[in-house]
Amino acid sequence: MALARVKYICKTCGEEVEFTKKKSNYADARSFEEWAKGMFDECPECKKKRMAREHEEENRKAAEAAKAKAWPKLTGSEKQVAWANSIREGFVSKLVEDNENTDIFKEAVSIILDNTSASWWIDHRSKESFSYVWGEALDVVRQPLDEEAVRKASKAAQTKGWPELTGNKRMVAWATIIRENYVSQMVENNENRKKALGDEHTYEVCNRLIEILLSNTSAGWWFDNRFPSEFKEAIESAYAAAQEKGAE
């Protein structure tokens, strides 16, 4: 084991800095030192400050661009919103640049922009993750809607006093059907269980669970949890919250 040492002067603050790196042997250490000559010109502290300024400027430009394009305001902490604005600007502007401005494309972009939580954009900041949700948005637009099913589900939700869903018109239509199918079955099962077993405690917990699920008024949430395996996870999370609420 040998230690390579590289000394240089920071171009910003003028301080002399020594950079060290462990190498497997003396020859590798000397080779690294030769390679590193002229490669470093900024101390870690100055680099950190410069990158912070650059990120701040990038976030500022992204916020201005979003305002100019009349994109929805993001919600979250100040830092989350600043970062998410940059993520959104980078991805959506690239989509606009690379795709033909068809009706399908514009509606899919509208669905993506309906995600106004800064944490959503941060969670989907990788290219792979964003590509997945973009593909899902295109699927929503391309899949034919059963207008009669939408009408019936909308009427049922209104009759039951369920909260109105928010989001892109097409996404809301899909989510209305998804919610009606899942939650109505849950309500029916809960009533039948009460009649058969007379278990008031379980009945009340399930009612609280249903209330928690219905509190999700984002159409995107229902679409994201449209598959049985995903909805099951959502139920498990809501069930834990329902039990905690009942214990208060």
N, C-alpha and C positions, 0 to 999 in steps of 0.2 A: 504494500500500500504506500502511495506517495501523494504528496499534496502539491497541487499546481497553484501558483500564486500569480495574479495579474494585477498590476497597479496602473491606475489611469486617473486623469483629471476630469472631474465633472464639468461639462460645458456650461451648465446653468449656474451652479453655486461656486465653482472654482476649487472645490475641496478635492484633496487626493483620496482616492478610494482603493482599497485592496479587496479583490475578489478571489476567493479560494474554492477549489473543487478537488474532491478526492478522486484519485485515479488508481488503477490497479498496480502500476509500477512507475519507476523513475522516468523511463523513456516516454511513456504515455503522458506523464505530467509535463515534461518539457515540450512535447509535441503540442499539447493543449495550449501551453503558454505562448508558443510561437503563433499558433492559429488565432489566439485571442487578441494579439497585438492589433490595436486599432478598431477592434470590434465593440468595445465598450466606451461610451462617452457621457454616460448619465448615471448618477448615483441612485440607489433605490428610492430614497426619499423624494428626490426631484422627479423621478419617473412616476411615482405614485401621485404626486400633486398634478403633474402634467396630464396624466390619464383621467384624473378626476375632473379637471377643467374641460378636457375633450368630451367626456361623457355628459357633463353638464350642458355643454354647447349643443351636443347632439340631441339631448332631451328637449332643450329649448326649441330647436328647429322643428323637431317632431311635433311638439305641442302647437307651434304656429301653423304647421302644415295641416294638422288635424282640424284646427279652427277654420282655416281657409277653405277646407273641403267640406265643412259642416258635418264632420264625423261626430258621433255621440261622445259626450264627456265620459271619461273613465272614473270609476269609484275605487277608493282605497286610500292608503296612506300617501303622503306627499311623495315619498321616495318610490313607492310602488307605481303610482300613476306616471311619474316621470320616466321610469324604466319601461313600463308597459307602452307608453306612447311611442317610444323609439322602436320597440319590438313590432307594434302594430304598423307603424309607418313603413318599416323595412319590408315586412311580409306583403302587406296589401298593395303598396306601391309597385312592388315587383310583379304581383299578379296582374295589375292593370297594364304594366309595361309588356308583359309576355303573352297576354291573351287578347283575343278579339272581343270587342265590346258588344257581345250579343245579349239578348234579353235573359237567357239562362245564366250567363256570366254575371250580369248586373244583380240578378236576384240572389245568386249564391254569395256574392260579396256583401249584399245587404244582410244576409243571415249571419255571416261572419262578424260584421260590424255591430250586430245586435248584442254581442258579448261585451258588456260594458264594465265588467269586473276586471280591475287591473291584475288581480291574481290569476284570472283565467289566461290572460296573455302571457304572463310570466310562466305559468305551468306549461304552456304550449310554445315556449320560445325556441325549442329545437326544430330543425327543418323537418325531421321525421314526424314529430308530433303535429306540427302545423299542417303538413301534407295530408295527414290522416283526417283532421277535422275539415280541411278544405274539400277532400273527397266526399266526406259525409254531407257537406253543404250542397255539393253538386248532386248527390243522390236524392236529397230532399226535393230539389227543383225538378229533377228528371222523372221521378216516380209519379205515376198518375194518382190523383186523389179521388177517393170515393165521396163525391159531393153529398150524397144522401146520408152516408155514415157521419160526415162532418156535421150536417144539419141536425141529425138525431142526437149526436153527442153534445152539441152546443146547447140544444134545447134541454137535454137532461141536466147538464151542468147548471143552467139557469134556474131550472125548477128546484134543484137541490141546494141552491144558494152557494155553489162553489165559487171560489175567487176567479176573477177574470185573468186569463193568461196574457203575458206580454211577449212581444217579439215580432219578427217578420210575419206577415199575414199567412204565408204558406206554412211556416213553422208552427204557428199557433193552431192551424187547422189539423196538422199531424198530431201535435201534442194533445189537443182536445180529445181526439179518438183514443190515443194511448192512455191518457188519464182515465177516461170513461171505462175502458176495458178493464184496466187493473183495479181501480179503486171501487168500482161498482161491485166487482166480484168479491173484494175484501169485505165490503159492507154486508153483502148477502151472506158470506161465510160466517161473519161475526154474529149476525142475527140468528142464523141457524144453530150455531154452537151454543148460544145462550138458551135457546129454546130446548135443545137436547140435553144440555148439561146443567143449566142454571148457574153457571159460574159467573157471578157478577164482577169479580175482580178482574178476570181475564177479559171480560167484555169491556170494562172501562179502560183497561190498558190498550186494547185494540182500537177503541174509539180515539184515544189520545194519539196513537200511532197514525191513524188515518188523518187526524187534524194536522199533525206534523208534516205528513206527505203533501197534503193539500196546501200547506203554506208555501210550497215551492211554486211560485207563479211564473217563473221563467219557462217559456215554451222549450227553450234549449235544454233545460234540466230534464224534462220529460222525454225529449227525444234522445238525449244521451243515455237515459236509463230505459230505453224501449225494449231491450232484450231481456228475457226472463232472468238470466244470470246476473245482469247488472241491476235489475229492479230488486232482485232478492237481496243484494248487498245494501241497496238503499233502504229496504225494509228493516234489515238487521240493525242498521245505524239508527233509524227512526225508533225502533223498538227499545233500544237502550235508552234513548232520550225520553221515551214515553214512560219507562219505568222510573227514571230519575224524577220526572215531573210528578208522577204519582206519589213519590216518597216525600215530596216537599210538604 
